[in-house]
Amino acid sequence: MSLPTLYLNSQMDRRLKRGHLWIYSNEVDTKRSPLKSLEPGTQVRVVTAKEQLIGVAMVNPANLICARLVSRTDQPMDEELLRERLRRALQLRDKAFPDPYYRLVFGDSDLLPGLVVDRFADYLVVQIATAGMEALRDLLVPVLVELLSPKGILLANDHSARELEGLERYTQVAYGEVPELVELVENQTRFRVPVHDGQKTGWFFDHRVGREQLRRWSAGARVLDVFSYIGGWGVEAATAGASQVLCVDASQKAVAQVLQNAALNGVSERVQARCGKAIEVLKALIAEGASFDVVVLDPPAFIKRRKDQKAGEAAYRHINELGLQLLSDGGLLVSASCSMHLAEDTLVDIVRASAWKAGRYARIIQRLGQGPDHPVHPAIVETNYLKAVFARVFADPR
C-alpha cells in the first residue's frame, strides 16, 4: 500500500528518534507535505527533512498534535499489526493480574495511540480518542472478539477528547450485549459498575495499587472517602475491616451506587454516603466536629491544561487543608491527583504546607502511582499522570 509522505522540518526529528510518538503541526514542512488536504485518520510515511524514514503515523490536520506514530518501519497499522499490539497488551496484563479485570490497552503506552480498552471479565469497554483509531474501528472489534471471545463490547465514545479530533460523540454496543451494570473484583472486593453512563469507562483501575495499600490501614478505622464516585476507596476499606466509612460525592446516582456496592459486599452497616459538593461537605463535617482516622482525597483533574495551573494548585491546597482538619492525631491522609500537569513533588509540597498551616506534622510514608495495566511510556511524560501521597499526620510538637 502506497502511503502519502509527511516531511518534517529540519531538526524536528530529534524527539521522535528518542521514542516520542507525537508530531506537532509546526514540526511539519507543509510546503512539501499535503497535510491540510489529508483526511483525518489517514496513515502516512513520516520522513526527516533529509528523507530518512521515521515510521508510519496516523494524521489529523485539524489538531495541534497532527500525527501520531504507530510504526518505526514502513509498516502501516493494519489488522496484522493491530492484532500483535493487542496480543502484547493482553500478555502483560495476564502476567500482572490473576483475574480478568484491568485496563487492557492504555493508548500510547501500548503503541496504540488514542485507544483505551477496559476489561471486565466477559465485557470490554472501548474508548477511542483519535481519528486514526476511529478509522480502524471496524478492524478493532473483530480482533478483540478473536483474542478474548467476550460476551459484549461497548464503544463508550461520549467524551470530550473526541471533540479535539472533530469526532462525533456516541455510545454504542459494537458486539453482543452489554448490561447497564457489569461486575468486577478488585482487592477481594466486588463492584457493580455503570459502564453505559458512568464516569469514563465506568471504573478507575488506575488506583488499584493505592486502594490495596489502604486496606492495611483500614482495620478498625473511621474512613472518609471524598470524591468517592461509586466507592472504590471507601467500600474496599470497609471490606478490609474499617469500623465506619463515609463516602462523599456530588452525584446522587454515584452515592446510590456506593450503597449498592456496600450491600454487595455485606458491609452496609459500616458504610454511609453523603451527596454534595466536596468543599461544602468537608466544611459541614468540620462544623459537626467529625473526626476520621483515614481521609482519602481523590478529586477529578483540577489542572486539565497548563493555563489552569495556578487555580488548580490552589484547589488541591484547599481540599487538603480541609481534609487535615478532619484527621485524628496519628491518622492517615491519602492525597491523590490524576492531573498530569501536577508534579508529584508539588503534591508532596501541598501536603507539607497544608499540614504546617493546620499546625500538624506530616510524614510521607509512601508515594504510589498507577498500576501495571497503566504502563508509562518512558518518552511520553503525559502517560505518567497518576500520583497518591500517603502521609501519617501528628500534632506538631512545636
C-alpha positions as a printed Julia matrix, in Angstrom:
398×3 Matrix{Float64}:
   0.0     0.0    0.0
   1.41    3.37  -1.05
   1.11    5.99   1.68
   1.35    9.78   1.42
   4.58   11.25   2.78
   4.8    13.69   5.68
   8.05   15.68   5.67
   9.38   17.13   8.91
  11.07   20.47   9.2
  14.82   20.45   9.76
  15.87   19.02  13.16
  12.26   18.25  14.13
  13.03   14.52  14.28
  15.14   14.54  17.46
  12.3    13.98  19.93
  10.83   11.23  17.72
  14.17    9.46  17.49
  14.23    9.37  21.31
  10.99    7.42  21.27
   8.2    10.0   21.35
   5.15    9.3   19.19
   3.58   12.73  18.7
   4.16   15.13  15.83
   3.01   18.74  16.19
   1.71   20.76  13.27
   4.56   23.29  13.48
   7.08   20.47  13.03
   5.75   19.58   9.57
   7.11   21.03   6.33
   3.74   21.95   4.83
   5.34   23.09   1.57
   6.45   19.52   0.85
   3.64   17.71   2.67
  -0.07   17.63   1.71
  -1.06   17.82   5.4
  -4.1    20.07   5.07
  -5.54   18.03   2.23
  -5.37   14.72   4.1
  -8.49   13.18   5.59
  -8.39   12.76   9.39
  -7.26    9.23  10.18
  -5.12    8.82   7.06
  -1.87    6.92   7.57
   1.32    8.49   6.22
   5.04    7.79   5.9
   6.98   10.21   8.11
  10.42   11.25   6.93
  13.04   13.75   8.06
  13.94   16.85   6.08
  16.68   14.67   4.51
  14.1    11.97   3.65
  15.22    9.47   6.3
  12.31    7.24   7.29
  10.96    7.8   10.8
   7.95    5.49  10.51
   4.21    5.47   9.84
   1.75    7.78  11.57
  -1.97    8.47  11.66
  -2.8    12.11  10.96
  -5.39   14.68  11.86
  -4.64   18.03  10.18
  -7.11   19.88  12.42
  -5.34   19.04  15.67
  -2.23   20.6   17.22
  -0.93   17.03  17.56
  -1.33   16.46  13.84
   0.17   12.95  13.67
   0.87   10.0   15.98
   3.43    7.35  15.12
   2.2     3.75  15.03
   5.26    2.11  13.49
   9.04    2.66  13.3
   9.2     0.98   9.89
   7.1     1.4    6.76
   4.51   -1.0    8.22
   1.08    0.68   8.47
  -1.34   -0.09  11.26
  -3.3    -2.89   9.61
  -5.14   -5.9   11.02
  -1.92   -7.87  11.49
  -0.12   -5.14  13.44
  -3.24   -4.3   15.44
  -3.59   -7.95  16.46
   0.07   -8.13  17.52
  -0.16   -4.96  19.62
  -3.32   -6.2   21.33
  -1.76   -9.62  21.95
   1.25   -8.0   23.63
  -1.02   -5.82  25.77
  -3.01   -8.86  26.84
   0.15  -10.8   27.7
   1.36   -8.01  30.0
  -1.95   -7.83  31.9
  -2.3   -11.58  32.24
   1.13  -11.7   33.87
   0.32   -8.79  36.2
  -3.15   -9.84  37.38
  -4.69  -13.19  38.3
  -8.22  -12.15  37.27
  -9.51  -10.55  34.04
 -10.29   -7.12  35.44
  -7.89   -4.44  34.22
  -7.09   -1.78  31.63
  -6.2    -3.91  28.64
  -4.99   -1.05  26.44
  -3.52    2.25  27.62
  -3.1     4.27  24.45
   0.41    5.45  23.64
   1.99    3.17  26.24
   0.73    0.14  24.32
   1.68    1.76  21.0
  -2.0     2.19  20.16
  -2.42    5.98  20.29
  -5.93    7.13  21.08
  -7.22    3.74  22.24
  -8.32    2.68  25.72
  -9.84   -0.73  26.45
 -11.01   -1.76  29.91
 -11.77   -5.4   30.59
 -14.49   -6.54  32.97
 -14.14  -10.31  32.51
 -16.57  -11.09  29.65
 -17.21   -7.46  28.76
 -14.96   -4.87  27.12
 -15.43   -1.11  27.25
 -13.6     0.76  24.49
 -12.84    4.46  24.23
 -11.45    5.94  21.02
  -9.96    9.44  21.13
  -8.26    9.89  17.74
  -9.41    9.99  14.14
  -6.76    7.41  13.24
  -8.07    4.86  15.69
 -11.66    5.65  14.75
 -10.77    4.75  11.16
  -9.64    1.33  12.44
 -12.78    0.65  14.46
 -14.14   -1.96  12.04
 -10.86   -3.88  12.3
 -10.54   -3.42  16.05
 -13.8    -5.01  17.15
 -13.34   -8.33  15.28
  -9.75   -8.65  16.52
 -10.88   -8.12  20.13
 -13.55  -10.78  19.62
 -10.95  -13.16  18.16
  -8.5   -12.67  21.05
 -10.88  -12.58  24.01
 -14.24  -14.09  22.98
 -16.2   -11.51  25.02
 -19.94  -11.54  25.54
 -20.11   -7.89  24.62
 -18.12   -4.84  23.54
 -19.26   -1.31  24.35
 -17.9     1.72  22.5
 -18.08    4.4   25.23
 -17.21    7.31  22.97
 -19.26   10.07  24.56
 -16.26   12.01  25.88
 -14.74   15.45  25.3
 -11.38   14.22  23.95
 -13.11   13.33  20.69
 -14.09   16.94  20.09
 -10.4    17.89  19.73
 -10.25   15.44  16.83
 -13.52   16.59  15.24
 -15.2    13.27  16.05
 -18.83   12.8   16.97
 -19.7    11.55  20.44
 -21.68    8.35  20.85
 -22.21    5.25  22.98
 -22.84    2.04  21.09
 -22.79   -1.7   21.68
 -20.5    -2.91  18.9
 -20.7    -6.62  19.64
 -23.01   -8.94  21.59
 -24.79   -7.47  24.59
 -23.5    -5.29  27.42
 -25.69   -4.84  30.53
 -26.06   -1.46  32.23
 -24.03   -2.73  35.19
 -21.07   -5.1   34.87
 -19.24   -6.7   37.78
 -15.57   -6.67  38.72
 -13.47   -7.93  41.63
 -10.62   -5.81  42.95
  -8.61   -6.48  46.1
 -11.16   -9.02  47.38
 -14.0    -6.54  46.85
 -16.88   -6.8   44.38
 -18.27   -3.82  42.49
 -21.07   -3.3   40.03
 -20.01   -0.65  37.56
 -22.21    1.59  35.34
 -20.4     1.24  32.03
 -23.04    2.88  29.82
 -23.38    6.16  31.68
 -20.74    6.19  34.42
 -17.56    8.25  34.53
 -15.0     7.43  31.8
 -15.3     3.68  31.14
 -17.32    3.24  34.35
 -14.39    2.44  36.65
 -10.92    3.71  37.54
  -8.5     0.78  37.5
  -5.51    3.13  37.84
  -5.67    3.48  41.66
  -5.82   -0.28  42.27
  -2.35   -0.34  43.92
  -3.21    2.57  46.22
  -6.51    1.03  47.25
  -4.73   -2.22  48.07
  -2.27   -0.31  50.25
  -5.12    1.46  52.04
  -6.5    -1.91  53.17
  -3.51   -2.25  55.52
  -4.56    0.92  57.33
  -8.3     0.25  57.41
  -8.91   -2.34  60.14
 -10.94   -0.69  62.89
 -10.54    2.76  61.32
 -13.04    5.53  60.65
 -12.57    6.34  56.95
 -13.64    9.37  54.92
 -13.62    8.9   51.13
 -14.05   12.25  49.35
 -14.87   12.37  45.62
 -15.8     8.74  46.12
 -17.64    8.07  42.83
 -19.11    4.57  43.39
 -16.98    3.77  46.43
 -13.65    2.45  45.19
 -11.57    3.54  48.19
 -14.34    3.52  50.78
 -16.0     0.18  50.09
 -12.6    -1.53  49.85
 -11.69   -0.01  53.22
 -14.9    -1.47  54.64
 -14.16   -4.96  53.29
 -10.72   -4.65  54.92
 -12.33   -4.08  58.33
 -12.94   -0.33  58.66
 -15.34    0.35  61.53
 -17.03    3.29  59.8
 -16.86    4.64  56.24
 -18.36    7.84  54.88
 -18.29    8.31  51.09
 -18.87   11.78  49.64
 -19.75   12.56  46.03
 -21.62   15.29  44.16
 -23.6    12.76  42.1
 -26.75   11.35  43.66
 -26.54    8.37  41.32
 -22.96    7.65  42.37
 -23.92    7.89  46.05
 -26.72    5.38  45.48
 -24.26    3.02  43.82
 -21.87    3.33  46.79
 -24.61    1.91  48.98
 -25.39   -0.82  46.45
 -21.74   -1.86  46.32
 -21.56   -1.86  50.11
 -24.57   -4.18  50.19
 -22.98   -6.39  47.53
 -20.06   -6.96  49.92
 -22.12   -7.32  53.09
 -20.75   -4.16  54.73
 -23.83   -1.9   54.58
 -23.94   -1.37  58.32
 -20.48    0.24  58.2
 -20.82    2.35  55.04
 -22.69    5.62  54.73
 -22.78    8.06  51.81
 -23.47   11.76  51.56
 -24.31   13.64  48.38
 -22.92   17.13  47.99
 -20.07   19.25  46.72
 -16.84   18.17  48.39
 -15.89   21.58  49.79
 -19.32   22.15  51.28
 -19.49   18.67  52.83
 -15.97   18.96  54.26
 -16.84   22.3   55.88
 -20.07   20.85  57.26
 -18.22   17.87  58.76
 -15.72   20.23  60.39
 -18.62   22.22  61.86
 -20.12   18.99  63.16
 -16.87   18.13  64.94
 -16.36   14.95  62.91
 -13.08   13.08  63.08
 -11.61   10.27  60.96
  -8.59    8.01  61.22
  -8.18    7.94  57.43
  -9.05   10.71  54.97
  -8.88    9.96  51.24
  -8.9    12.88  48.79
  -9.13   11.62  45.21
 -10.54   14.5   43.15
 -11.01   14.79  39.39
  -8.26   16.59  37.5
  -8.12   20.17  38.75
  -5.44   21.0   36.18
  -6.54   19.89  32.73
  -4.46   22.48  30.84
  -1.37   24.47  31.73
  -3.41   27.66  31.98
  -5.26   26.03  34.91
  -2.03   25.51  36.89
  -2.35   28.29  39.47
  -6.06   27.83  40.15
  -5.69   24.05  40.16
  -2.88   24.03  42.71
  -4.95   26.35  44.9
  -7.86   23.88  44.68
  -5.6    20.99  45.75
  -4.33   23.06  48.69
  -7.87   23.92  49.76
  -9.16   20.36  49.9
  -6.01   19.16  51.68
  -6.3    21.91  54.29
  -9.94   20.97  54.93
  -9.25   17.23  54.94
  -6.48   17.64  57.51
  -8.87   19.38  59.89
 -10.92   16.17  59.95
  -7.98   13.84  60.55
  -7.36   12.43  64.01
  -3.9    12.63  65.59
  -1.74    9.93  64.03
  -4.21    9.47  61.2
  -3.51    8.71  57.56
  -4.04   11.22  54.77
  -4.23    9.87  51.23
  -3.89   12.8   48.84
  -4.25   11.85  45.18
  -4.16   13.6   41.83
  -4.82   12.48  38.26
  -3.63   15.82  36.84
  -0.66   15.17  34.58
   0.36   18.83  34.98
   0.7    18.47  38.77
   4.15   17.11  39.56
   4.4    14.54  42.34
   6.84   16.73  44.25
   4.35   19.6   44.05
   1.65   17.4   45.55
   4.04   16.41  48.35
   4.72   20.07  49.0
   0.99   20.82  49.07
   0.56   18.14  51.74
   3.51   19.58  53.7
   2.27   23.17  53.51
  -1.32   22.19  54.33
  -0.18   20.26  57.4
   2.02   23.16  58.52
  -0.87   25.59  58.15
  -3.06   23.28  60.24
  -0.42   23.06  62.96
   0.26   19.42  62.11
   3.36   17.39  61.26
   3.12   15.17  58.17
   5.45   12.28  57.41
   5.32   10.88  53.9
   5.28    7.11  54.26
   4.6     6.13  50.67
   4.24    7.53  47.17
   2.2     5.46  44.75
   1.17    5.77  41.13
  -0.74    3.89  38.5
  -0.76    0.11  38.34
   0.98   -2.08  35.74
  -2.09   -2.02  33.49
  -1.32    1.7   33.02
   2.32    1.36  31.91
   4.36    4.51  31.44
   5.86    5.26  28.03
   9.34    6.48  29.02
   9.43    9.11  26.28
   5.92   10.48  26.89
   5.59   12.19  30.26
   1.83   12.52  29.78
   1.43    8.77  30.33
   2.82    9.16  33.87
  -0.11   11.09  35.27
  -1.3     9.47  38.5
   0.05   10.01  41.99
  -1.08    9.27  45.53
   0.76   10.51  48.61
   0.24    8.56  51.86
   1.08   10.72  54.87
   0.91    9.94  58.6
  -0.11   13.13  60.36
   0.53   14.07  64.01
   0.09   17.12  66.15
   3.1    19.33  65.52
   5.42   19.25  68.58
   6.41   22.92  68.19
